[in-house]
C-alpha cells in the first residue's frame, strides 16, 4: 500500500515538503555531503562502521550520469581524507544504466579506480543481469575493492550465488525491497525468510565475505550460531542495518564484538528511498505519520 501511495503526486508533495523536518531525517543523513560526513563520524564514534549513498536512480541524461560519478569520486576521496570507517554504495541506474550499459560501467570504473571499496547496489529484477555482468567484469579485470548485492526474494538468486562463489565475492544479502511479480519472486514473507537463511548459510561457507543485511533478530542469532558451529571467522562477515532502524540492536551487536555497518544515505532525491523504508516496516510509517500529524 505504501509503495503504491509513493507514486501519488499529492503524497509526494506532502512528504517532500515536510517529511525531512518531521521524521525523515531519522532515516536519511541529510541532503548534502557535509550532512553525510557528520552522520558517518557520529556512527564511528559509537563504534559502528558505515556506508553512504548519494540518493538517486533512473538517470536518463548522459551528462547527469557523469556528474553523479564525479560527485562519487569527490565523496570517496573525502571519506579517505577524513579517515572515516565508511565506504560507498551506489546504484548503476544513477550512473546511466538506463542509457547504456557501457556508460554505467565506465562511470563505475572511474570510481572504483580511486581504490576505496565500492558496493554496487541491486535494483529491480530487470537490472540483475546487467549488474552482475558489470560486477564480474571488474573482478575479472583485477579489482578486489568491489562488491554487490543479492536479493533473497528472487527465485533466481540461488543460481546467481552459485556462479559468483568461485570469485570469492564480497556480497551483501538482502530480502528485497521492490515490488516484483510472483512469477519471479516469493510473495510470502515466510518463504523469503527461508530463502534468506539458505543463502546466508551457503555464503558463510563459500569462502567470500558476507554482509548480512537484516534487522530480523531471529536470523541474526541464527547467523551467529551457525558461524560459531561451523567456525566461520569473524572477519569474513558483518551485519548491516539501516540508519535510524533498530539503533539499539546495532550497538548491542557491536558491543558483542561483531562488525556492524550502518547504511547512511544522503541527497536531495531522498523521497523514493524514504517511501521504501516506510513500506518495509509499519513502525517506520507510524513514526513519520505521528510526526506529520503533530506538525
N, C-alpha and C positions, 0 to 999 in steps of 0.2 A: 504494500500500500504506500509506504513512504517513498520507495524508489519510483513508483508511478507518479506520486504527487510532486516529486522533484522536477518533473518536466512541466508542471503547471506554471505559467508566467506569473500569476499572482503570488503563488507560494515563493517563487524565486525572488520577486521584488521584495517581499516582506522579509525573507531570511537574509537576503543580500544587504538590505538596509540596516537591520537590527541584530542579525544573528551573531556577528563577531562581538559586539558590545555586550550582548545579553547571554552569552554562554558559548558561542562558537570558539572563543579563544581558549576554552578548555581543551579543545581537540586540535587546534591549529596554532602554531607558534606566533603567527602574525603575518603581515603582508610583505615584509622586507627581509633582505638577507641579514640585516642587523638584528631584527627580531629573532631570526633563527639562531644566529650565533649566541645571543643572550640566553635563549632557552637551552641550547646544547650545553653551554657552560654550566648552567644550573643543574642539569641532569648529571654531568660529570662530577660535580661537587658532591652529589648524593651517592656516588659510587656506581652510577649507571653509564652504559655506553649509549650511543645514539646513531641514527642516520637522519638525513634530512632530504627533502624533495621539494623542488620548485614546482608547485602545483600547476597542472595544465595538461591538456591532451588534445588529440584530433586537430592538430595544426595542418592547414592546407595551403600555406604560403611558404615558399622555399626560403625567402629572406627571414621570415619569422622563425623558422626552424633553425636556421644557422645562428640567429640571435639568441635563441634558447641555449644552444650548445655553447656559445660564447659566455653566457651567464654561468652555466655549469662549470666552465673552466675557471672563471673567477672564484666561484664558490669552492671548488676543490682546492685551489691554491690558498684560499682564505682559511679553510679548516686546517690545512697543514701548517700555515703560519701561526695560527692560534694554538697549535698543538692540542687540539681537541680530540678526544676519543670518539670520533664520529666519521661516518662515511656517507656516501651519496647513493640514493636510489632514484631511478628515473624511468619514464615511460617512452617507448620508441615512437608512439604517435605524436609525442611532444617534440620529437626530433625530426618529424617529417615522414613517418612510415606510410601515412595515407597518401602521400605524394609519390614517393618512390622508395623502395627498399634500400637501394644503394645510397640514397641521400641520408636516410636514417643511420645506416651502417657507417658511413663516412663521418657523420656528426658524432656518433658514439665513439668511434675510434679516436677522434681528436681529444675527447675527454679521458678515455682510458689511458692514452699515451702520457698523461700527466703523472701516472704511477700510483695514484691512490686507488683503493678498492671501490669498484662501482657495481651496484646491483641493478640488473635490468628487471624492472617490474613486469609482471604478466598482466595482460589486459583481457578483453573478451576473447572467447574461443576462436573467433575468426583470425586472431593475430598470433595464435600459438605457434604455428609452423614457421612464420617469418621470424618471430622472436627467437626460437630455438636455432634456426639457421644462422642468424647473426651471432648468437652466443657461441655456437660451435666454431664458426669461422674465426672468431677472436681467439678462442682456445687453441685452435689448430695453428694460428699464427704466433703462438707462444705467450699470449697474455694470460698470466695467472691471477691477475688482480681484478677479475670479473666474475660475477655470479648471476644467477637468475632465479626464477620463482616457478613452482609448480602448484597447481590448484587441485585439491583433493576431490572436489565435486565433479570433475570431468572424468568420464569413463576412460578416456584415452591415457590418463596420466600414468597409470602403472606401466604401460608400454613405453611412454616417453622416458620415464625414470630408468627403465632397463637399458635404453640406448645411451643415456647420459652417464651411467655409473662408471664405464671404462675411463672416463675423463677425470675421475676422482673430483667431481664438481663441488662447488660451493652453492648449495641450493637452499632457498627459503621455502618451507612448506606452509601453505595457507589453505583454508577451507574453500574460499572463493566468494567474491562479493558482487558478481554481476548476475543479471537475470539471464538464465540460459534455459533452453527448452529441455524437456525430459528425455528427448531423443539422444542428447549428448551429455547430460549432467544428472546426477542423482537429485531427485526432487525432495526426498525426505531427509531430515536432519540426522536421523539415526544412521542412515546409510552413508552420509557424508562423514560422520564421526568415525564409523567403522573403517571407511577407506582411508581416512587420515591416519589412523593408528597403524594400519597395514603398511602404508607408505612410509610412515615415520620409522618403523622398525627396520624396514629394508634400507632406508637411508642411513640410519645409525650404524648398520653393519656393513655399509657399502664402501667405506674407505675414504669418503669425501668429507665435506664439512656441512653440517646440518643446522639451519636456522629454524627453530621450532616456533612458528608464529601462531600463537593461540592465547586466549585468556581463559580457556577451559581448564579448571584446576584438576579435574579427573585425568585429562590427557597429560597435563604437565607432570602429575605424580606418577602416571604410568611410564612416561618417558624417563623419569629419574630412576624408577625401579628397574626398568629394562636396561638402561645404561649401566647401572651398578651390577646387575646379574650377569650381563654379557661383557663386563669390564671394558666398556666403551670409554676411551679417555675423555676427561672433562674438556680438554682443549679442542675436541673435534665437534662440539655442538654448543649452541647458545639458545637462549629463549628470547623471543622478540614480541613486544607488545606495542600498542598504540599510545601515543601521547594523550594523556588525560583519561585513559581507560585502565582501571584496576591499579592505580599508582601504589597502593599499599602492598599488593601482591608483587609488584615489580621489586620493591625494596626488600620484601621478605625473602624472595629468591636470591637476590644479590647478597643478603646477609648470610645465607646458607652456602655461599661460595660459588654460585653459578653466575656466568656471564649473562647479563640482561641488557638487551639493546632496545631502546625506545624510538619508534618511528615518529619523527617530529617534522611535519611538513610546514611549508610557508608559501606565501604568494597571494596575489590579488585574486587568482582564479580558485578560490577555496570552496566555493559553493557545491560543486558536484562531489568533492571529497567529503564534505560535512554530511551531505544527504546520504551517502553510502554508509557512513558511520552510524547515523541515526537508524538506517534500515537494518543494520546488523544486530542491534541490541535495543530493545524497547526502552530500557532505562536511560539510554542516551537521549532518546527523543523526549522522554518525560522531563529530563533535566532542562533541555532547551526550551520546551514549551512552558514550563513553570516560569522560567526567566522572562520569556516573551510576554506572558500574562502579567507578571509583576511590573514589567517595564511599561 
